[in-house]
Amino acid sequence: MIGRLNHVAIAVPDLQAAVAQYETTLGASVGAPQDEPDHGVTVVFIELPNTKIELLYPLGENSPIQGFLDKNPSGGIHHMCFEVEDIIAARDRLKGEGARVLGTGEPKIGAHGKPVLFLHPKDFNGTLIELEQV
Amino acid sequence: MIGRLNHVAIAVPDLQAAVAQYETTLGASVGAPQDEPDHGVTVVFIELPNTKIELLYPLGENSPIQGFLDKNPSGGIHHMCFEVEDIIAARDRLKGEGARVLGTGEPKIGAHGKPVLFLHPKDFNGTLIELEQV
């Protein structure tokens, strides 16, 4: 069912420093910061030959990643995102297998403009998994 | 400098349960467990179309991931691995940029039989980065 690893998302406490680490120290191809006010984050994409790293930095009040940074002040890997062809079919299969879908269970439009769902970390070895329909 | 994302490694407290989550619940292609006594882990590779997930489970006494599981009893993402063409050149560039290489600074032969180095998580947003020469 799951397809490509679309991205690994890393919450960072200092976006400018994180950009410099990936661009200068690791020599990767780093995009421009994009504010996503509807999602409470500023994102920077790092393009690797086969996938992306997504740096996440809080934007505005009530950013969904502020709590993560409060618990992990140095930052850390926040989630990984797998591509699926049909997010409703994926959700129904997951629920049938007993996995918990976060929120209402209805897909939302994610930061990339595509339908996404998140799965409960306790069902997947403490990792937060995003599914994105591509 | 960094190339492909070779794998994302996840430390898991119950290997059989983790295999079932990826194989049955997420419908991914999951390999057979491989004991790596020299590295103190049993690994299972999950093949995605563009990269791999590596499940890590402690093997024997003094497994390097036991401490991680003690701190994260549900498991969690342990590290991510980027490919480099020349690990000595990569190390020297990183040290020149002030990044800390773990251990002696000399590459070791990793679980895939190739030279690897690990970078200090505090220099990279709380994420442990492995570099592998491919």
Interface residues (C-beta under 8 A of the other chain):
Chain A: M1 I2 G3 R4 L5 V8 I10 A11 V12 P13 A18 Q21 T24 T25 L26 G27 A28 L48 P49 N50 T51 I53 L55 N72 S74 G75 G76 I77 M80 F82 R93 L94 E97 G98 A99 P121 K122 D123 F124 N125 G126 T127
Chain B: M1 I2 G3 R4 L5 V8 I10 A11 V12 P13 A18 Q21 T24 T25 L26 G27 A28 L48 P49 N50 T51 I53 L55 N72 S74 G75 G76 I77 M80 F82 R93 L94 E97 G98 A99 P121 K122 D123 F124 N125 G126 T127
